[in-house]
Amino acid sequence: MKTASLSGSLRESVGKKDADALRASNRVPGVLYGGAEQCHFSLSEVELNKVVFNPDVFKLELDLNGKKVDCIIQDIQFHPVTDRVTHVDLLEVLPGKPVKVELPLRTTGQAIGVMNGGRLELNYRRVPVRGLVDQLPECLTVDISPLEIGDNARVRDLDIEGLDILLSESALLVACKRTRAAMSAESALDGEEGGEAAEGGEAAEAAEGGEG
């Protein structure tokens, strides 16, 4: 799991007025919990955005007034119109205690079915998992090379030691499907073959009638 460093400042007062003032100065109010005590802080919006609007998932090394804490993002609130981050909840990481996160799902290779005219359908961009932070991979990877049209990969096909995937074993992760264009082409081809067969039958009947 990747690591990112953030520097925050403890908040002297907590309330809507103070939170609005922080946002006006391009800082994001937040709360850290899960450890010995809960604390309120603020972060640079610019620095936080580098972690939030990112395809990867990070363990954060948070520096609060000189005190460093390992944590992960637990919840984020966004402005309904501007999509700016308005609040962030961080969960302190404790030694030996598993955490729940959503890891990116990525594919490797090129599916045989895609090369034969199929299309790849990814059902999950991120997969919920539980495990110790130090044992969490950067992402979950599925090798799609052997997938032919009609084949798929499910959760049961993933085998990562020390990691619990919080989905059903039968959950469909990725599938190789036939494209509409391919189905239309096959239908047209079947129609042509059927027409040719019918024409051949009519010609044979006409020939027999002429002989009679």
TAVENKA-V231277 format. One record per backbone hydrogen bond with DSSP energy under -1.0 kcal/mol. CO is the residue of the C=O (numbers start at 1). NH is the residue of the N-H. If there is no record, write none. Layout:
BEGIN
CO:NH / CO:NH
END
This chain:
BEGIN
2:59 / 4:61 / 6:63 / 8:65 / 9:42 / 15:19 / 16:20 / 17:21 / 18:22 / 19:23 / 20:24 / 22:27 / 23:26 / 26:45 / 28:43 / 29:88 / 30:41 / 31:90 / 32:39 / 33:92 / 39:32 / 40:11 / 41:30 / 42:9 / 43:28 / 44:48 / 45:49 / 48:51 / 48:52 / 49:53 / 52:54 / 59:4 / 60:71 / 61:6 / 62:69 / 63:8 / 64:67 / 67:64 / 69:62 / 70:93 / 71:60 / 72:91 / 75:89 / 77:86 / 77:87 / 79:83 / 84:79 / 87:77 / 88:31 / 89:74 / 89:75 / 90:33 / 91:72 / 94:97 / 99:131 / 101:129 / 103:127 / 104:140 / 106:142 / 108:144 / 111:115 / 112:116 / 113:118 / 114:117 / 119:177 / 121:175 / 125:105 / 127:103 / 128:166 / 129:101 / 130:164 / 131:99 / 132:135 / 133:136 / 140:106 / 142:108 / 144:147 / 145:112 / 147:113 / 148:151 / 151:176 / 153:173 / 153:174 / 154:157 / 155:158 / 160:163 / 164:130 / 165:167 / 168:171 / 169:156 / 171:155 / 173:123 / 174:153 / 175:121 / 176:150 / 177:119 / 179:183 / 180:184 / 181:185 / 182:186 / 183:187 / 184:188 / 185:189 / 186:190 / 187:191 / 188:192 / 189:193 / 190:194 / 191:195 / 192:196 / 193:197 / 194:198 / 195:199 / 196:200 / 197:201 / 198:202 / 199:203 / 200:204 / 201:205 / 202:206 / 203:207 / 204:208 / 205:209 / 206:210 / 207:211 / 208:212
END
